[in-house]
Amino acid sequence: MTAGVLQAPAQSQAQVFRLPDLGEGLAEAEIVTWRVAEGDTVQVDQVVVEVETAKAVVEVPVPYAGTVLRLHVAEGTVLSVGEPLISIGSETGAAQQYREEEQGGSGNVLIGYGTGHAPESRRRRRLHAVESAQAEPAQVEAAQAETVTPSQSPVAPLVISPVVRKLAKDHGIDLTLLVPSGSRGVLLRRDIEQAVERNAQPQAHAEPATSTAPTAPASVERIPLTGLRRTVAEKLTRSRTEIPDATTWVDVDATALLEAKAALKAADPDNPVSLLALLARFCVAGLRKFPELNASVDTARAEILRFPYVNLGFAAQTDRGLMVPVVRDAHQLTTAQLSAELTRLAGLARTGGLPAASLTGGTFTLNNYGVFGVDGSTPIINHPEAALLGVGRIIDKPWVVNGALAVRKVTQLSLTFDHRVCDGGVAGGFLRYVADCVEQPTRLLADV
């Protein structure tokens, strides 16, 4: 066998693994990162690819063992459930032999990670994987741009997202000059945007322009709506299209609420109760008094559905966009349990490990937009729910207490509700109840 050439197994039967059903009614996914290249050996249940669905980034294992014969699609491709993903050859003959230069390295590792002394070999395999998937010319060009010879330096950081790669190319950004902010040396979109912003700033010692030629118009950036952002866009559009929503709001004195939070922390420092958990507890109690808001509307059948349980969603801002994790059966949890579950789900949302099942089935949503430093909002209802409570920032404001002016901790609560499920009396009653709990947290004791 000639050195550097991959010898095929004596006998190999190709088994095509198709994109599996990822559950929750998801019909497609975008290929984010291949974990293997053609020629690699894989085991049963080995993760071979990361895909992004409309709800989460998912690791996909392969059910076959053998040699990777073909990657059917390139990174960045949107694939429907049931379409070919990867072909595996089940070896029955002679053992497979690898390139001589690979034998000196650490074996099959994810591109851009691991040890070994064969970076040139791994880059060749990555480019081969893209070409074999019949990628578009722009994708091949992007892959070639990442391929360098040992004499070239420095090496570009790892770029996983095709959107990030295209954004850098469109703005002429040299990836080798950037310091990645993502974990394990991955360049993120914000790294490119910051570089674009720096390039747009005028140089301190730049010479004044003398040319009178007209400036060429800047090209419009086109960002495809895919994955989570497309799902959010569709849901919000449907909400505003179907739901006749209305918003009511009230300013409240949150001084006693902050004192209650501090008292709970002092009583059990190892398990502090978050402010969001206290607000969640008030919402759950309010929905028991005003069940009209714990509902949705079946438009096709012209029916209002009221739920005997509370699945409480809460808005969480992540690098992938806005997500709404759901605390199931929130009405059965103590305040401490609510706090722990909110913390757990928020952490999973930020790291991309939130299961798809945790993003569905909500009956009411709580949105603490005060963390962005704003006082109020008229948020869009999380379809198909019937209401959403928003909380603004808590700041010092003049407030009348017992007929005298004082400085108090004040916030604004706003309730957006579906006017089909109730009228203003119910919405106002719920909002006032939550506001009273914020101002007098001990009031809740009478209702639990």
Secondary structure, DSSP 8 states (H G I E B T S, - for coil): --TT--B--SSEEEEEEE----STT--EEEEEEES--TT-EE-TTEEEEEEE-SS-EEEEEES--EEEEEE-S-TT-EEETTSEEEEEEEE-SS--B--HHHHTTT-S--TT-S--S-HHHHHHHHHHHHHHTT--HHHHHHHHHT---TT--S---B---HHHHHHHHHTT--GGG----SGGGB--HHHHHHHHHHHHS--TT-------S-------------HHHHHHHHHHHHHHHH--EEEEEEEEE-HHHHHHHHHHHHH-TTS---HHHHHHHHHHHHHHH-GGGSEEEETTTTEEEE-SS--EEE-EEETTEEE--EETTGGGS-HHHHHHHHHHHHHHHHHT---GGGGS--SEEEE-GGGGT-S-------TTBSEEEEE---EEEEEEETTEEEEEEEEEEEEEEETTT--HHHHHHHHHHHHHHHH-GGGGGGG-
